[in-house]
Amino acid sequence: MNATTTQSSAPLLPPLLSQQLRRFGPLIAIIAIHIALFYALRSGLVHQVAKVLPREIFANFITEQPAPQPKPQPAEPKTVPVVKKQETRPTPRPVVTEAPSPQAITETAAPTPQSNEPPSPPAPAAPSAPSVPATPKLISGVSYINAPRPVYPPLDARMGNEGTVTLRVLINEKGRAEKVEVQKSSGSLRMDDAARDAVMRALFKPYLEDGRPAPAYAIVPINFTLNR
């Protein structure tokens, strides 16, 4: 039995060895290559190989430049002969002075006869242009023939609105208001319009200037007050 077992186990070793070689063969080859490179670095073989290799060669290409062309020489200026013009001077004419004839008659101005007529009166002066009317004056106080009677706006009366409207009025020679402007509002447009209408219906005493009626401006206040 022992002889048979030894004979059967002997042929099994080569297959196991071949499997291990296949499995670890590449790793062993890589380790051998690293060992060879390390040995080569230590021994200086790499430096010798680097010295044997050819170095870099630098080449410069030179382009041929065309030869410069000769510049054309300027033409020589031509000499032109100068021809002088001959000036012809006019011949002087003889000056002839004519002597006055003995039969020449000298005319003298005849004296003007004096007339006994009286001098004409001076022309009348031109009429002066009409004077431009001056700007109306602003008077401080006014007198009424028919005082303004404003109508209290019903809406403002219901709302209890009160105020004073200050008007700038242009009064003509007849005592009528020609132009009415609101100088200070009461705060309500309805009361402003009512005050303007009342002043337009009123009749003022005309302003007198040198005894004659003249237009003038006046400041007229209109009060709106509720009797409570």
Salt bridges, closest charged atoms under 4 A:
ASP156 OD1 - ARG190 NH2 2.95
GLU162 OE2 - ARG228 NH2 3.71
GLU181 OE2 - LYS179 NZ 3.21
ASP193 OD1 - ARG196 NH1 2.87
GLU209 OE2 - LYS137 NZ 3.63
